[in-house]
Amino acid sequence: MDINTLVETKVNENIPRMNPGDTVKVKMKIVEGDQERSQTFEGVVIRVRRSRAGANFTLRKVFQGVGVERTFAFNSPRLEKVEVVRFGKVRRAKLYYLRQLSGKAARQKVKSKSKDEIR
């Protein structure tokens, strides 16, 4: 029995196509008690899992010298907006090696714009 047959997923249209190495800004709803507010998390995509019901992506950022990773579900209704800030140029599908790097060594190369994006 497969989870995809049990759970009907609703695709969130607010999420663009993203790949590992991209710098992404995620705006999400946070519930604190009976109040709801928006919070932004910006980081580098280190993993993308594209299964149907369990599709998720993981972002990593360094905040006050501490590495913070957060995983978001593609089908979550809590995601308000996902914006790709920078397209990274990487040669791997999973960027777990960024956990050991710091400073300039952890930066990713930026993908050059194609002719279609300039127009």
TALINLIN-V331064 format. One record per residue. N is the residue number from 1. PSI is psi as a letter, one per 40 degrees, with the letter a starting at -180 (* if undefined). Layout:
n = (N N)
psi = (PSI PSI)
//
This chain:
n = (1 2 3 4 5 6 7 8 9 10 11 12 13 14 15 16 17 18 19 20 21 22 23 24 25 26 27 28 29 30 31 32 33 34 35 36 37 38 39 40 41 42 43 44 45 46 47 48 49 50 51 52 53 54 55 56 57 58 59 60 61 62 63 64 65 66 67 68 69 70 71 72 73 74 75 76 77 78 79 80 81 82 83 84 85 86 87 88 89 90 91 92 93 94 95 96 97 98 99 100 101 102 103 104 105 106 107 108 109 110 111 112 113 114 115 116 117 118 119)
psi = (h i d d d d h h i h h h e e h i h i i i e i h i h h h i h h h h b e i h i i i h h h a h h e h h h f i c d f h i i h i h i h h f e h h h i h h i h d e h e e h d i h h h d h h i h i e i d h f d e e d e i i b d d e i i i h h i i i d d d d *)
//
